[in-house]
Amino acid sequence: MDLRVKGEGPSEPFLSARDLFETEQELSLPVDVEVRADPDERTLTGHYDDHHTLVMSRQAATSAMARELALHEFAHMARYEEAHPSHTMRTEEALFLALTGRSVERRKLAHCYQIANHMKDIYADDITLAVAPADKLVAFMESSLAAAVADRPAAAPGGWTRATSAADPEITAVNAAFALALLERHDAIDADHRLYDLARAAASDAPEVDLTTFKRLFRSLGADPDESEYRKALVDATREYVLGSEGHRAAD
């Protein structure tokens, strides 16, 4: 891989990620990496006819997860180069098929894009976890989910208690399903791992979201789907989130 690093941060995490990545994979196009003091997003990846770009914040590039973040983005680049449907299909196409004739609030529509990103991440991390240990990813997912379910008021109106505070409870439950599905897909956690307790806490705040169904949807994604198979998987996930059981009846 032809890797060029510039900007206000270290090059070592990217070089280390490249060396690890190349034990199993390779990229045909060069990669331009830029470390910025304060980009709009922690990582931002672009794909062009003659190269890929990766922009990462200095904070991320100097963190304990820097190598793993770079490796994850290289995996997305590999999926793009192989024209994997998860990385070449327009998300809008599947959302249109799933939601035709429906009025969907902006919040839920944004979550549908996040679900599509989770599906892309599943395929990218199938590569990542084939070349790197899962320990840091497990810890990162645990801490992220714990942060989303951390604040639990002792009491609330009506006698119920919330498991989540600032985070949107519905997408938090989907995020929990994604984390479990990815790690189970690669046998990366034991059955008594704390993530399961955190996922149950997230699900308790979102009765509209079936944690088990979403975990199955993410975990069962085929390794090498054609465009039609992938489109159907994304349509099913979208309908499950927006319409629930009503979506299943519509699909039938």
C-alpha positions in Angstrom: 0.0 0.0 0.0 1.3 3.4 -1.0 0.6 5.5 2.2 1.3 9.2 2.5 0.8 10.8 5.9 0.8 14.6 6.5 -0.5 17.0 9.1 -0.3 17.7 12.8 0.1 14.3 14.2 2.0 11.0 14.3 2.5 8.7 11.3 3.4 5.6 13.4 -0.2 4.4 14.0 -1.0 4.5 10.3 2.2 2.8 9.3 1.6 0.1 11.9 -2.0 -0.4 10.7 -0.7 -0.7 7.1 1.8 -3.4 8.0 -0.9 -5.3 9.9 -3.4 -4.9 7.1 -1.1 -6.2 4.5 -0.7 -9.5 6.2 -4.1 -10.4 4.8 -5.2 -7.6 2.4 -3.9 -5.1 0.0 -5.1 -1.9 -1.6 -4.6 -1.1 -5.3 -4.9 2.7 -4.9 -2.6 4.9 -2.7 -3.9 6.4 0.5 -3.5 10.0 1.5 -3.8 10.5 5.3 -4.1 13.9 6.9 -4.1 14.5 10.6 -6.0 17.7 11.6 -6.3 19.6 14.8 -10.1 19.7 14.7 -11.8 18.2 11.7 -15.6 18.0 11.5 -15.5 14.3 12.2 -13.1 12.0 14.1 -12.4 10.2 10.9 -13.5 11.0 7.4 -12.8 8.7 4.4 -13.1 9.5 0.7 -12.8 7.4 -2.4 -11.6 8.7 -5.8 -10.6 7.2 -9.1 -6.9 7.3 -8.3 -6.6 7.4 -4.5 -8.3 7.2 -1.1 -8.2 9.8 1.6 -8.4 9.5 5.3 -8.8 12.5 7.6 -8.4 11.9 11.3 -8.4 14.3 14.2 -5.1 14.7 16.2 -6.9 13.5 19.3 -7.9 10.2 17.6 -4.5 9.8 16.0 -2.8 10.1 19.4 -5.3 7.8 21.2 -4.9 4.2 22.2 -7.3 3.3 19.4 -5.3 5.1 16.6 -4.0 2.0 14.9 -7.4 0.2 15.1 -9.2 3.2 13.7 -6.8 3.4 10.8 -7.1 -0.3 10.2 -10.9 -0.1 10.2 -10.8 2.7 7.6 -8.3 0.7 5.4 -10.9 -2.2 5.6 -13.6 0.2 4.3 -11.2 1.1 1.4 -10.7 -2.6 0.6 -14.5 -3.2 0.5 -14.9 -0.2 -1.8 -12.2 -1.4 -4.2 -13.7 -4.9 -4.4 -17.1 -3.2 -5.2 -18.8 -4.8 -2.2 -22.5 -3.9 -2.4 -22.5 -2.5 1.1 -20.0 0.1 0.0 -21.2 0.8 -3.5 -25.0 0.7 -3.2 -26.7 4.1 -2.6 -28.4 3.9 0.8 -31.2 6.1 -0.5 -32.2 3.4 -3.0 -32.9 0.8 -0.2 -34.7 3.4 2.0 -37.0 4.4 -0.9 -37.9 0.8 -1.4 -38.5 0.2 2.3 -40.4 3.4 3.1 -42.4 4.2 -0.1 -45.7 5.8 0.8 -44.6 6.3 4.5 -44.1 9.6 6.3 -41.0 9.2 8.5 -39.8 11.7 11.1 -36.4 13.1 10.4 -34.9 11.6 13.6 -35.8 8.1 12.5 -34.6 8.7 9.0 -31.2 9.7 10.3 -31.2 6.5 12.4 -31.8 4.5 9.2 -28.6 5.9 7.7 -26.8 4.9 10.9 -28.2 1.4 10.6 -26.8 1.3 7.0 -23.5 2.4 8.4 -23.5 -0.4 10.9 -24.0 -2.9 8.1 -21.0 -1.3 6.2 -19.0 -1.6 9.5 -19.9 -5.3 9.8 -18.3 -6.0 6.5 -15.3 -3.7 7.1 -14.7 -5.3 10.5 -14.9 -8.8 9.0 -11.5 -7.8 7.6 -10.3 -5.9 10.6 -10.9 -8.7 13.0 -9.3 -11.2 10.7 -6.0 -9.3 11.1 -6.1 -7.8 14.5 -7.0 -8.9 18.1 -10.5 -7.9 19.2 -9.5 -6.8 22.7 -9.4 -3.0 22.0 -12.6 -3.1 20.0 -14.5 -5.0 22.7 -13.3 -2.5 25.3 -14.2 0.5 23.1 -17.7 -0.9 22.4 -18.2 -1.6 26.1 -17.2 1.9 27.2 -19.3 3.5 24.4 -22.4 1.6 25.4 -21.8 2.1 29.1 -21.7 5.9 28.5 -25.0 5.7 26.8 -26.7 3.9 29.6 -24.8 5.4 32.5 -27.3 8.0 34.0 -30.2 6.2 35.7 -32.5 8.5 37.7 -33.7 6.7 40.9 -37.3 7.6 40.1 -39.3 9.1 37.3 -42.9 10.1 36.8 -45.3 7.2 36.8 -42.9 5.0 38.8 -40.7 3.9 35.9 -36.9 4.4 35.6 -34.9 5.2 32.6 -31.7 3.3 31.7 -30.6 5.9 29.2 -30.4 9.7 29.4 -29.0 11.9 26.7 -28.6 9.2 24.1 -31.7 8.4 22.0 -32.9 5.1 23.5 -34.1 3.6 20.3 -30.9 3.9 18.3 -28.9 3.1 21.5 -30.7 -0.3 21.5 -29.8 -0.8 17.8 -26.2 0.2 18.5 -26.1 -2.4 21.3 -27.5 -5.1 18.9 -24.8 -4.2 16.4 -22.0 -4.5 19.0 -23.2 -7.9 20.1 -23.7 -9.1 16.6 -20.3 -8.1 15.4 -18.5 -9.6 18.4 -20.5 -12.8 18.4 -19.9 -13.1 14.6 -16.2 -13.4 15.4 -16.5 -15.3 18.7 -14.9 -12.3 20.5 -16.9 -12.2 23.7 -18.1 -14.8 26.3 -21.7 -15.3 27.1 -21.3 -13.6 30.5 -19.6 -10.4 29.2 -20.8 -7.1 30.6 -21.9 -6.0 27.2 -24.9 -8.3 27.5 -26.1 -6.5 30.7 -25.5 -3.2 29.1 -27.5 -4.2 26.0 -30.4 -5.4 28.1 -30.3 -2.0 29.9 -30.4 -0.2 26.6 -33.3 -2.4 25.3 -35.4 -1.8 28.4 -35.6 1.9 27.5 -36.7 1.1 23.9 -39.6 -1.4 23.9 -40.2 -0.5 20.2 -36.9 -2.0 19.2 -36.5 -5.8 19.2 -32.8 -6.2 20.3 -32.8 -9.9 19.4 -34.2 -9.3 15.9 -31.6 -6.6 15.2 -28.8 -8.7 16.5 -29.9 -11.5 14.2 -30.2 -9.2 11.2 -26.6 -7.9 11.7 -25.0 -11.2 12.7 -26.6 -13.1 9.8 -25.4 -10.8 7.0 -23.9 -13.0 4.3 -20.2 -12.8 3.8 -20.4 -12.2 0.0 -23.9 -11.0 -1.0 -24.9 -9.9 -4.4 -26.5 -6.6 -4.8 -30.0 -8.0 -4.6 -29.3 -9.9 -1.4 -27.7 -6.9 0.2 -30.5 -4.6 -0.8 -33.1 -6.9 0.8 -31.1 -7.1 4.0 -31.0 -3.3 4.2 -34.7 -3.0 3.3 -35.6 -5.5 6.0 -33.5 -3.7 8.7 -35.1 -0.4 7.7 -38.6 -1.7 7.9 -37.9 -3.4 11.2 -36.7 -0.1 12.7 -39.3 2.2 11.3 -42.4 -0.1 11.1 -41.7 -3.0 13.4 -44.2 -5.8 13.1 -46.2 -3.6 10.7 -43.2 -3.7 8.4 -43.2 -7.5 8.4 -46.8 -7.5 7.4 -46.1 -5.0 4.6 -43.2 -7.1 3.4 -45.4 -10.3 3.4 
